[in-house]
Amino acid sequence: MPHSKNISEDSFDIVIVGAGFAGMYMLYKLRSMGLNTRVYERGDGVGGTWYWNRYPGARCDLESMEYSYSFDNDLQQEWNWKEKYGTQPELLKYANHVADRFDLRRDIEFKTRLNSAQYNDVTGRLDLTTNRGSRATAAHLVLATGNLSTPQPPKIDGVADFNGRSFHTGNWPHVNVDFRKRRVGIIGTGSSAVQAIPEIAKQAAHLTVFQRTANFSIPAHHGPLESAEREAKKARYDVIRASANETPFGIAKFGSPTQSAWDVNGAERQKIYEEAWAIGGQALLFTFTDILTDRDANETAAEFVRERIREVVKDPAIAELLCPKDHPIGTKRLCLDSFYYETYNRDNVTLIDVKKMPISRITPSAVVVGDKSYEIDDLVLATGFDAMTGAARDINIVGEMGIRLSDRWAAGPQTYLGIMVASFPNMYLITGPQSPGVKSQMILSIEYHVEIIAKMIDKIRREGLRTVRAKPEAQAAWVEHNNLVANKTLYPTAASWYMGANIPGKARVFMPYVGGVKEYRAICGKVMTDNWRGFAFSNN
Ligand code: N01
């Protein structure tokens, strides 16, 4: 099949939705197979998450030497990460570098949103329409739409009527936002807010934080990546990448813990937590085997963190408000910060508890809680995303026999391996629900899915087939397995976005696969060697 550069062509082998890290690698891979591939990207640049989330302080919470592509050794050898955890500008620069290096842009249609995708039972192709009024057909459709890409403004009366400047962290302006001399209000205290709050507080005349749920946050201990360390890691890159695949969450430095929290006495436990705290980041969750399965074990780690909060925050009442008590540590995404708790010692920062007394409304100039009005100039909404299913459900996707994806997933997503959905032939998800995706080093999981999808498409081409489908019984068994695995952990006990709990009316179902990257790869490997068990390849 000849490769096309013609933007007006409307018949593709494959259409990919999204030009973040998933879409870019999928494009690279399929193009290297000689396939006529088009990417639709709603932004006007590549980078996905790192294109949209430009709020002050935005950074990755995984170390960049790992959170980066591994598929091309020259790429990973030539790129020099400057800091331990990549900043948003550095990550966006990296995404642009990859796009340039592999000449990806010529197959990406920017400012283009896929409106609908309908499987055509007669042609066996997908009929597509976009927001630009264009139509296309494709033999295959890959949703590289991201798990945290549908920003969710809060459902609070008056939010649309606020008269000052209003920003959502997940859709931040592309210009520098100056908060000097401004009274700023921020709603939310998840990962985005925890990163933004210390930076905004440094600038603003006053920052008021509206907190509904306190979150656990661990110091990141950011810093420059010294060239000696960087080069040493580069020299062992193959070992680092390979060992990441053998870990629970695809992070080489965090292997499976080997002992229970109860195998050691209180003093030893404390010492182990202190060491993990000094490492920073997610280390605390990898201290003991039962941190995420045994409530009492979890509580020892949770209390350790609360003690650190009480040490840092000078006002005991504020410290207590900041101590999370309503969910086990790690069951909501652990936040990573730089001087988050210290920020509450500043005179220009106020913390307002909106749990007991929710925000009643937003007026053109204030956030109202009970009978108290907090006058602000700028409103920052750090209120999260319609996670994991929002982006796919925003597209009108219709499968075989008129089945709509949004109906199919009304009671929660169902997939086979997080890669395909029964009744939706030739449509693939990258890091979809019921795969380790969001519970892993994302780029590692992206690369694995891209490679599996490429193999499926290659098989169809080589064998002169037309379609691949996920078998409904394989999907049902996989969903059940996911639920069994999740229910052995504490994850489902938290009202998290993993559970869909942050979206009013969304089905409460635990969505990621938490059996671990190593286990997931073993399962997928077996599926493939077992003649693609659970998938049906056919001529119709
Ligand atoms: O969103 P969130 P996020 N009134 O959903 C609050 C990734 N990420 O953008 O918990 C008052 O976590 C809500 O309160 P509650 C990472 O995976 C990674 O911060 O629902 N408050 C919560 O505090 C992360 O987990 C990085 O009670 C309201 C907040 O808004 C994911 O993205 C950086 C409200 C939303 O928190 C999402 O993080 C940033 C209301 N009506 C993000 N509605 C890194 O890599 C919502 N809230 C470091």
Residues whose N, C-alpha, C, O or C-beta is under 5 A from the ligand:
A	BS01	N01	R59 C60 D61 L148 P154 K155 I187 G188 T189 G190 S191 S192 A193 F210 R212 T213 R333 A382 T383 G384 F385 W497 N502
